[in-house]
Amino acid sequence: MTEQNKVELLAPAGNLEKLKIALNYGADAVYGSTSTFSLRIRSGKEFDMESYAKGIEYAHARDKKVYATVNSFPFNSQMKLYENHIAKIAELKPDALIVSSPGVVKIAAKIAPGIPIHLSTQANVMNAMDAEVYYDLGVKRIIVAREISLKDCEAIKAHLPDLELEVFVHGSMCFAYSGRCLVSALQTGRVPNRGSCANDCRFPYEIYAHNPESGTTFRLDEEEDVGTYIMNAKDMNMASHIDEIMQSGVIDSLKIEGRTKSPYYAGVVTKAYRHAIDDYYAGDFDAKRYQRELHTTQNRGFTDAYLTSRPFEKNDTQAHSFSIQYGTHQVAGLVSEDGHTWKCKDKTCIGDAVEIVLPVGAKVELVDNEIGKIDEVSGQYWLTFRKLTTKEGKELDCVHSGNVNDILLPTELPGYTILRRKIAEALEKKGLTNESTPMNLEPK
């Protein structure tokens, strides 16, 4: 199969650093934008037009793509502002505009005729009939609803073979149908489809029964171990089904959710799916390899969602007893772009050994000097610190996560290399246990 026909891996870019990390860890393309009219206002604030332009330039220099998110639903009073924003984004020459409504599709096609239009999952396309309507409007790619099945994707592709299809394979899922939820708007005034969801579905709730005739209210007790997180959707994890998705031959892009997630998430999750895709093409697909890495990240429990099973066939998509849990590992540090220093993300002391997680295709030199030692054990690289010295020459016994100093490395490492340790060790260094933390330690 030619490179041109290979399935694309699309990763989130919440800011310029995460954009670079995602690309270095194997993404073919990234998506994100400034906060204006984007469904991730918080992450978009980390991009301004200048830094976003730098991100597009960085990606294009590496033959990678950037898709601009302009996917909120505008009010009548905002239409002129919407047009102006699309015009400004178009000047930066992104590789596509991701939009959500038919009206914005028409506006984007008029203002930026040279930029492909991708239809957001918010449009909730689940069948060939709706897909054809958007295709006739000029949409090149549809990011199908999370609730769609692979068989329905096959039916759309059979009807519209030139229409590209993109599916979510990993990340947070919404309790509502394709994100069309008003719980946050009702409780806090933060409107989900305007990009400011407060994630009220992740909160614990107590249930009451009220008798209006007597004015009596009773709290309803819940089953033991079930809890109150009645709307908390688990995270999607389709890594074990990548071979099945690829074999269908109808999916053009595999998408990872997570513009507000950490740089560690952006790197590790992207790398896992990069390996899954490449291993499939090489005839060496092994789901356990990718799941080991994906389980190192914080999550709400994992589900394979609906692509390979109908919603009514599933009863494991909600995490009822907790909001979020630790993954198996904690990021300890992130290496600078130039590879000479690192910044602390978790308490690290002299004598500590941390695992080295490399960008895709990167290599590391084994060294042993006064600053530290790099070993290889069973195919994994480890860095043991003998000195913790800042770039300015100050020596420290320990570095804490709030420390913003650049710390010297014993040798140059590939830019954006990740340093990590197992979660039990990370908690022990803080004097914490599973019972004393707000998140679950043991994966569920």
C-alpha positions as CSV (number, residue, x, y, z in Angstrom):
1,M,0.0,0.0,0.0
2,T,1.3,3.5,-0.9
3,E,1.9,6.2,1.7
4,Q,-0.9,8.2,0.0
5,N,-3.4,5.5,0.6
6,K,-2.5,4.7,4.2
7,V,-4.9,5.5,7.0
8,E,-4.1,8.8,8.6
9,L,-3.5,9.1,12.4
10,L,-5.0,12.4,13.6
11,A,-4.0,13.7,17.1
12,P,-5.1,16.6,19.3
13,A,-3.1,19.9,19.5
14,G,-4.2,21.9,22.5
15,N,-1.2,24.3,22.2
16,L,2.0,24.7,20.3
17,E,4.0,22.3,22.6
18,K,1.4,19.6,22.3
19,L,1.2,20.1,18.6
20,K,4.9,19.4,18.3
21,I,4.8,16.5,20.7
22,A,1.9,14.8,18.8
23,L,3.8,15.1,15.5
24,N,7.0,13.9,17.0
25,Y,5.2,10.9,18.5
26,G,3.8,9.7,15.2
27,A,0.7,11.8,14.1
28,D,0.2,12.4,10.4
29,A,-2.0,15.4,11.2
30,V,-3.2,17.4,14.2
31,Y,-6.4,19.4,14.9
32,G,-6.9,22.5,17.0
33,S,-7.1,26.3,16.8
34,T,-7.6,29.5,18.7
35,S,-10.5,29.6,21.2
36,T,-12.7,31.7,18.9
37,F,-15.7,29.6,17.8
38,S,-13.9,26.4,18.8
39,L,-15.5,23.7,20.9
40,R,-12.5,23.7,23.3
41,I,-12.4,27.3,24.6
42,R,-10.0,26.4,27.4
43,S,-7.4,24.7,25.2
44,G,-7.9,27.2,22.4
45,K,-6.8,30.0,24.7
46,E,-3.3,28.5,24.6
47,F,-3.2,29.3,20.9
48,D,-3.2,32.9,19.6
49,M,-2.9,33.6,15.9
50,E,0.9,34.0,16.1
51,S,1.5,30.7,17.8
52,Y,-1.1,28.9,15.7
53,A,0.6,30.1,12.6
54,K,3.9,28.8,14.0
55,G,2.3,25.4,14.5
56,I,1.1,25.2,10.9
57,E,4.5,26.2,9.7
58,Y,6.1,23.6,11.9
59,A,3.8,20.9,10.6
60,H,4.1,21.8,7.0
61,A,7.9,21.8,7.2
62,R,7.6,18.1,8.2
63,D,5.0,17.2,5.5
64,K,2.3,17.0,8.2
65,K,-1.2,18.5,8.3
66,V,-3.1,20.8,10.6
67,Y,-6.9,21.0,10.6
68,A,-8.5,24.1,12.1
69,T,-11.4,23.7,14.5
70,V,-14.2,26.3,13.8
71,N,-16.8,23.9,15.0
72,S,-19.1,25.7,17.5
73,F,-22.7,26.7,16.6
74,P,-23.0,30.4,15.9
75,F,-25.9,32.7,17.0
76,N,-27.4,35.1,14.5
77,S,-25.6,38.0,16.1
78,Q,-22.2,36.3,15.5
79,M,-22.4,35.6,11.8
80,K,-20.2,38.5,10.7
81,L,-17.7,37.7,13.4
82,Y,-17.7,34.1,12.2
83,E,-17.0,35.2,8.7
84,N,-14.1,37.4,9.8
85,H,-12.6,34.6,11.9
86,I,-12.8,32.1,9.0
87,A,-11.1,34.6,6.7
88,K,-8.3,35.1,9.3
89,I,-7.8,31.4,9.8
90,A,-7.8,30.8,6.0
91,E,-4.8,33.2,5.6
92,L,-2.7,30.8,7.7
93,K,-3.4,28.1,5.2
94,P,-4.5,25.2,7.4
95,D,-5.1,21.9,5.6
96,A,-8.8,21.8,6.4
97,L,-11.6,23.7,8.3
98,I,-13.6,21.5,10.8
99,V,-17.1,22.9,11.0
100,S,-20.4,21.7,12.4
101,S,-23.4,23.2,10.6
102,P,-24.7,23.4,7.0
103,G,-24.7,27.2,7.2
104,V,-21.1,27.4,8.3
105,V,-20.2,24.9,5.5
106,K,-21.6,27.3,3.0
107,I,-19.9,30.3,4.5
108,A,-16.5,28.5,4.7
109,A,-16.8,27.3,1.0
110,K,-17.5,30.9,0.0
111,I,-14.8,32.6,2.1
112,A,-12.1,30.0,1.8
113,P,-12.8,28.0,-1.4
114,G,-9.3,26.6,-1.6
115,I,-9.4,24.9,1.9
116,P,-11.1,21.5,2.3
117,I,-14.1,21.3,4.6
118,H,-14.3,18.6,7.2
119,L,-17.7,18.1,9.0
120,S,-17.5,17.8,12.8
121,T,-18.8,14.9,14.7
122,Q,-21.2,17.5,16.3
123,A,-23.2,17.3,13.0
124,N,-24.1,13.7,14.1
125,V,-23.9,12.0,10.7
126,M,-24.8,8.3,11.0
127,N,-26.2,7.4,7.5
128,A,-25.6,7.7,3.8
129,M,-28.6,10.0,3.3
130,D,-27.3,12.7,5.6
131,A,-23.7,12.2,4.4
132,E,-24.9,12.9,0.8
133,V,-26.4,16.2,1.8
134,Y,-23.1,17.5,3.2
135,Y,-21.2,16.0,0.3
136,D,-23.3,17.9,-2.1
137,L,-22.6,21.1,-0.1
138,G,-18.9,20.5,-0.8
139,V,-17.7,18.6,2.4
140,K,-14.6,16.5,1.6
141,R,-14.6,14.6,4.9
142,I,-17.1,13.7,7.5
143,I,-16.1,13.0,11.1
144,V,-18.9,10.5,11.8
145,A,-20.9,10.4,15.0
146,R,-19.3,8.4,17.9
147,E,-22.5,6.3,18.0
148,I,-22.0,5.0,14.4
149,S,-21.2,1.4,13.6
150,L,-18.4,0.2,11.3
151,K,-21.1,-1.4,9.1
152,D,-22.8,2.0,8.7
153,C,-19.5,3.5,7.7
154,E,-19.2,0.8,5.1
155,A,-22.6,1.7,3.8
156,I,-21.8,5.4,3.5
157,K,-18.5,4.6,1.7
158,A,-20.3,2.3,-0.7
159,H,-22.7,5.1,-1.5
160,L,-20.1,7.9,-1.6
161,P,-16.7,6.4,-2.4
162,D,-15.0,9.8,-2.8
163,L,-16.1,11.1,0.6
164,E,-13.5,10.7,3.3
165,L,-14.6,9.2,6.7
166,E,-12.9,9.9,10.0
167,V,-13.7,8.0,13.2
168,F,-12.7,8.6,16.8
169,V,-10.7,5.7,18.3
170,H,-9.6,7.1,21.6
171,G,-10.4,9.6,24.4
172,S,-13.2,11.1,26.4
173,M,-16.8,10.3,25.4
174,C,-19.9,12.4,26.0
175,F,-22.9,11.1,27.9
176,A,-25.1,12.9,25.4
177,Y,-25.7,12.0,21.8
178,S,-22.7,13.4,19.9
179,G,-22.2,16.1,22.5
180,R,-25.7,17.6,22.4
181,C,-26.0,18.1,26.1
182,L,-27.5,21.0,28.1
183,V,-26.8,19.8,31.7
184,S,-23.8,22.1,32.0
185,A,-25.8,25.0,30.6
186,L,-28.6,24.4,33.1
187,Q,-26.5,24.0,36.1
188,T,-23.6,26.5,35.6
189,G,-24.5,28.5,32.5
190,R,-21.6,27.0,30.6
191,V,-22.9,25.9,27.2
192,P,-21.4,22.7,25.8
193,N,-22.0,23.5,22.2
194,R,-20.4,26.9,22.7
195,G,-17.1,25.3,23.8
196,S,-17.4,25.8,27.6
197,C,-18.8,22.6,29.0
198,A,-18.2,22.2,32.8
199,N,-18.3,18.4,32.5
200,D,-21.2,18.2,34.9
201,C,-21.7,14.5,33.8
202,R,-18.5,13.7,35.6
203,F,-19.8,14.8,39.0
204,P,-21.2,12.5,41.7
205,Y,-25.0,12.9,42.2
206,E,-27.3,11.9,45.0
207,I,-30.8,10.8,44.0
208,Y,-34.0,11.9,45.8
209,A,-37.7,11.1,45.6
210,H,-40.1,14.0,46.4
211,N,-43.8,13.7,47.2
212,P,-45.4,17.0,46.2
213,E,-48.6,16.3,48.2
214,S,-46.9,15.8,51.5
215,G,-43.8,17.8,50.8
216,T,-41.7,14.8,51.9
217,T,-38.3,14.2,50.3
218,F,-36.4,10.9,50.6
219,R,-32.9,10.2,49.6
220,L,-32.6,7.0,47.5
221,D,-29.9,4.7,48.7
222,E,-27.8,3.1,45.9
223,E,-26.4,-0.3,45.4
224,E,-23.1,-1.0,47.2
225,D,-20.1,-0.4,44.9
226,V,-22.3,1.2,42.2
227,G,-21.9,4.8,43.4
228,T,-23.5,8.0,42.1
229,Y,-21.5,8.8,38.9
230,I,-24.6,8.0,36.8
231,M,-23.7,10.0,33.7
232,N,-19.9,9.5,33.7
233,A,-19.0,7.9,30.3
234,K,-15.9,5.8,30.2
235,D,-13.1,6.7,27.8
236,M,-13.1,5.2,24.4
237,N,-10.2,2.8,23.6
238,M,-10.3,1.1,20.2
239,A,-6.7,0.1,20.0
240,S,-7.6,-3.6,20.2
241,H,-9.9,-3.2,17.1
242,I,-7.5,-1.2,14.9
243,D,-6.9,-4.3,12.7
244,E,-10.7,-4.8,12.2
245,I,-11.1,-1.1,11.4
246,M,-8.2,-1.2,8.9
247,Q,-9.5,-4.4,7.3
248,S,-12.8,-2.7,6.5
249,G,-11.0,-0.4,4.0
250,V,-13.5,2.4,4.5
251,I,-11.9,4.6,7.1
252,D,-9.5,7.4,6.0
253,S,-8.5,8.8,9.4
254,L,-8.3,7.6,13.0
255,K,-8.8,10.4,15.5
256,I,-7.6,10.7,19.1
257,E,-9.7,13.0,21.4
258,G,-7.9,15.2,23.9
259,R,-6.9,18.8,23.2
260,T,-7.2,19.6,27.0
261,K,-5.2,16.5,28.0
262,S,-1.5,16.6,29.1
263,P,1.6,16.6,26.9
264,Y,2.2,13.1,28.3
265,Y,-1.2,11.9,27.0
266,A,-0.5,13.6,23.6
267,G,2.8,11.7,23.2
268,V,2.0,8.3,24.7
269,V,-1.4,7.8,23.1
270,T,-0.3,9.0,19.7
271,K,2.7,6.7,19.8
272,A,0.6,3.7,20.8
273,Y,-1.8,4.2,17.8
274,R,1.1,4.9,15.5
275,H,2.6,1.5,16.4
276,A,-0.8,-0.2,16.0
277,I,-1.3,1.2,12.5
278,D,2.3,0.5,11.4
279,D,2.2,-3.0,12.9
280,Y,-1.0,-3.8,11.1
281,Y,0.6,-2.9,7.8
282,A,3.7,-4.9,8.7
283,G,1.5,-8.0,9.6
284,D,2.6,-7.8,13.3
285,F,-0.5,-6.5,15.1
286,D,-0.5,-7.2,18.8
287,A,-3.2,-5.4,20.8
288,K,-1.5,-6.1,24.2
289,R,1.5,-4.0,23.3
290,Y,-0.7,-0.9,22.7
291,Q,-3.0,-1.5,25.6
292,R,0.0,-1.6,28.0
293,E,1.0,2.0,27.0
294,L,-2.6,3.3,26.9
295,H,-3.2,2.1,30.4
296,T,-0.3,4.2,31.6
297,T,-2.5,7.3,31.2
298,Q,-5.1,8.7,33.5
299,N,-8.6,7.5,32.4
300,R,-12.2,7.0,33.4
301,G,-12.0,3.3,32.7
302,F,-12.0,2.1,29.1
303,T,-14.7,0.9,26.7
304,D,-14.6,-0.1,23.1
305,A,-17.7,2.0,22.6
306,Y,-20.0,1.6,19.6
307,L,-18.0,1.3,16.4
308,T,-17.9,-2.5,16.6
309,S,-21.0,-3.0,18.8
310,R,-24.5,-1.3,18.8
311,P,-25.3,0.9,21.8
312,F,-28.1,-1.4,22.9
313,E,-25.6,-4.3,23.0
314,K,-23.3,-2.5,25.4
315,N,-23.6,-2.2,29.2
316,D,-20.0,-1.2,30.1
317,T,-19.8,2.4,28.8
318,Q,-20.4,4.2,32.1
319,A,-18.0,4.4,35.1
320,H,-20.5,4.5,38.0
321,S,-18.2,4.3,40.9
322,F,-15.5,6.9,40.2
323,S,-14.9,10.0,38.1
324,I,-11.3,9.3,37.0
325,Q,-8.4,7.0,37.9
326,Y,-4.7,7.0,37.7
327,G,-3.0,5.1,34.9
328,T,-0.2,2.8,35.7
329,H,2.5,5.5,35.3
330,Q,3.1,9.1,36.2
331,V,5.1,11.5,34.0
332,A,8.3,12.7,35.9
333,G,9.7,15.1,33.3
334,L,9.6,16.4,29.8
335,V,12.8,17.0,27.8
336,S,13.2,20.4,26.0
337,E,12.8,20.8,22.3
338,D,16.6,21.1,21.9
339,G,17.2,18.0,23.9
340,H,19.8,19.5,26.4
341,T,17.6,19.9,29.5
342,W,14.4,18.7,31.1
343,K,11.6,20.2,33.2
344,C,10.2,18.5,36.3
345,K,6.6,17.3,36.2
346,D,6.8,15.1,39.4
347,K,9.1,15.1,42.4
348,T,12.5,13.7,41.4
349,C,15.6,13.3,43.6
350,I,19.2,12.3,43.2
351,G,19.4,8.5,42.9
352,D,16.0,8.2,41.2
353,A,15.7,6.1,38.1
354,V,13.1,7.1,35.5
355,E,12.0,5.3,32.3
356,I,12.7,7.1,29.0
357,V,9.9,7.2,26.5
358,L,11.2,8.3,23.1
359,P,9.4,9.9,20.2
360,V,8.7,7.6,17.2
361,G,11.9,6.6,15.4
362,A,14.2,8.3,17.9
363,K,17.4,6.7,19.4
364,V,19.3,7.3,22.7
365,E,23.0,7.0,23.6
366,L,24.0,4.9,26.6
367,V,26.1,7.0,28.9
368,D,27.6,6.9,32.4
369,N,28.9,10.2,33.8
370,E,28.8,12.5,36.8
371,I,25.3,13.8,35.9
372,G,23.7,10.4,35.4
373,K,23.6,7.0,33.7
374,I,21.4,5.7,30.9
375,D,20.9,2.0,30.7
376,E,18.9,-0.4,28.5
377,V,17.0,-3.1,30.3
378,S,14.8,-5.6,28.4
379,G,14.3,-3.1,25.5
380,Q,13.5,-0.1,27.8
381,Y,15.8,2.8,28.5
382,W,16.3,4.1,32.0
383,L,17.9,7.3,33.3
384,T,19.4,7.3,36.8
385,F,20.2,10.8,38.2
386,R,23.5,11.4,40.0
387,K,23.3,15.2,40.0
388,L,20.4,17.6,39.6
389,T,21.9,20.8,38.3
390,T,20.0,23.7,36.8
391,K,21.1,25.3,33.5
392,E,22.5,28.2,35.7
393,G,24.6,25.8,37.7
394,K,22.6,25.5,40.9
395,E,22.7,22.0,42.4
396,L,19.6,20.5,44.0
397,D,18.9,17.4,46.0
398,C,15.3,17.1,44.7
399,V,13.2,18.9,42.1
400,H,9.5,19.4,42.6
401,S,6.8,19.7,40.0
402,G,6.4,23.4,40.6
403,N,10.1,24.0,39.7
404,V,10.3,25.8,36.4
405,N,14.1,25.5,36.0
406,D,15.7,23.7,33.1
407,I,17.7,20.7,34.6
408,L,20.8,19.4,32.8
409,L,20.8,15.9,31.2
410,P,23.8,13.5,31.1
411,T,23.6,13.5,27.3
412,E,21.5,15.1,24.6
413,L,18.1,13.3,24.2
414,P,15.6,13.6,21.4
415,G,13.4,16.7,21.8
416,Y,10.2,16.1,23.8
417,T,11.4,12.8,25.2
418,I,9.2,11.8,28.2
419,L,10.5,10.7,31.6
420,R,8.1,8.6,33.7
421,R,7.8,6.3,36.7
422,K,5.3,3.8,38.0
423,I,2.3,5.4,39.7
424,A,2.9,3.5,43.0
425,E,6.4,5.0,43.3
426,A,5.1,8.4,42.3
427,L,2.5,8.4,45.1
428,E,4.9,7.0,47.6
429,K,7.3,9.9,47.0
430,K,4.5,12.3,47.9
431,G,3.5,10.3,51.0
432,L,0.2,9.3,49.4
433,T,-1.8,6.1,49.2
434,N,-4.8,4.9,47.2
435,E,-7.0,5.9,50.2
436,S,-5.5,9.4,50.5
437,T,-5.9,10.5,46.9
438,P,-9.0,11.8,45.1
439,M,-8.4,9.3,42.2
440,N,-8.4,5.5,42.1
441,L,-5.0,3.9,42.1
442,E,-5.9,0.5,41.0
443,P,-7.2,0.3,37.4
444,K,-10.9,-0.7,37.1
